């Protein structure tokens, strides 16, 4: 998964006005206590981060 696809999925899941705020503020234990943006900056792949986001948001399996 590329970063552009990751961010498009984030926008789809959370909405255009909220996804960036959520990525900067919501801390995920699955990412070592990092936010989405911190995890990506630390070298986590977009696919790894998406898995954690998908789980945290309890999105349907069709959105994996």
C-alpha positions as CSV (number, residue, x, y, z in Angstrom):
1,X,0.0,0.0,0.0
2,X,1.3,3.4,-0.9
3,X,1.0,6.5,1.3
4,X,-1.5,8.1,-1.2
5,X,-3.8,5.0,-0.9
6,X,-3.4,5.0,2.9
7,X,-4.5,8.7,3.2
8,X,-7.4,8.2,0.8
9,X,-8.6,5.3,3.0
10,X,-8.2,7.5,6.1
11,X,-10.3,10.3,4.5
12,X,-12.9,7.8,3.4
13,X,-13.2,6.2,6.9
14,X,-13.2,9.4,8.9
15,X,-14.3,12.2,6.5
16,X,-12.4,15.0,4.9
17,X,-12.7,17.4,7.8
18,X,-11.5,15.0,10.5
19,X,-9.0,12.3,9.3
20,X,-5.9,14.5,9.6
21,X,-6.8,15.6,13.1
22,X,-7.4,12.0,14.1
23,X,-4.1,11.0,12.6
24,X,-2.3,13.6,14.6
25,X,-4.0,13.1,17.9
26,X,-5.3,9.6,18.4
27,X,-2.7,7.3,20.0
28,X,-2.8,3.6,19.0
29,X,-1.3,1.0,21.4
30,X,-0.8,-1.3,18.4
31,X,1.7,1.2,17.1
32,X,3.7,1.4,20.3
33,X,1.8,4.3,21.7
34,X,2.2,6.5,18.6
35,X,-0.2,8.4,16.6
36,X,-0.7,7.5,12.9
37,X,1.6,10.3,11.7
38,X,4.2,9.4,14.3
39,X,4.2,5.8,13.3
40,X,4.6,6.6,9.6
41,X,7.4,9.0,10.5
42,X,9.0,6.3,12.6
43,X,9.1,3.9,9.6
44,X,6.0,1.8,10.0
45,X,4.6,0.9,6.6
46,X,1.3,2.3,5.6
47,X,-0.1,-1.2,5.5
48,X,1.0,-1.8,9.2
49,X,-0.6,1.5,10.2
50,X,-3.8,0.8,8.3
51,X,-4.2,-2.5,10.1
52,X,-4.0,-0.7,13.4
53,X,-6.4,2.0,12.2
54,X,-8.8,-0.6,10.8
55,X,-8.9,-2.4,14.1
56,X,-9.3,0.8,16.2
57,X,-12.1,2.0,14.1
58,X,-13.7,-1.4,13.9
59,X,-14.2,-1.0,10.2
60,X,-15.9,-3.8,8.1
61,X,-13.7,-6.5,6.7
62,X,-14.5,-5.2,3.2
63,X,-12.4,-2.1,4.0
64,X,-9.2,-4.0,4.9
